[in-house]
Amino acid sequence: MQSTKERREQYLLCLKEFKIGAIITALFISISCLVSYKLGYGRDPSTIKLILGFPDWVFWGVLVPWTSIVVFTTIYGLAIMKGDEK
């Protein structure tokens, strides 16, 4: 059975990792929404260019931010995040 101190340390570690995850996710979602809105809304369709088969606003507003957050999450989970291994 774990002591109260060990459980408190685990709780604080989980809380810290939750805050990091929530802030980074909110940041990437905000960037995705803002870029998509700025590049895609109210635009003349004839000015839209294709990048890798995607409209430019989709590439820069959806594909790049979401790919970036997957890469960040993978690196964070494998290399930075601490576990409670003993």
C-alpha positions, 0 to 999 in steps of 0.5 A, spaced: 500 500 500 502 506 498 503 512 503 500 518 503 506 522 500 507 517 494 500 518 492 500 526 493 507 526 489 503 521 483 497 526 483 502 532 483 506 529 477 499 527 473 496 534 474 503 537 471 502 533 465 495 534 464 496 541 465 502 541 459 497 537 455 491 541 456 495 548 454 499 545 448 492 542 445 488 548 446 494 552 443 494 547 437 487 548 436 487 555 437 492 556 431 488 551 427 482 555 427 485 562 426 489 559 420 483 556 417 479 562 418 484 567 416 486 563 410 479 560 408 473 564 410 471 569 405 476 568 399 475 568 392 475 560 390 480 562 384 485 564 388 486 557 392 492 553 391 493 546 392 499 543 396 499 536 396 492 535 393 489 539 399 487 547 398 492 551 401 488 553 407 487 546 409 494 544 409 496 550 413 490 550 418 489 543 419 494 538 416 500 542 419 498 543 426 495 536 427 501 533 424 505 537 429 501 536 435 501 528 434 509 529 433 509 533 440 505 528 443 509 522 441 516 525 443 513 528 450 510 521 451 516 517 449 522 522 452 519 527 456 513 524 460 515 521 467 512 515 469 511 512 476 516 506 475 519 503 481 
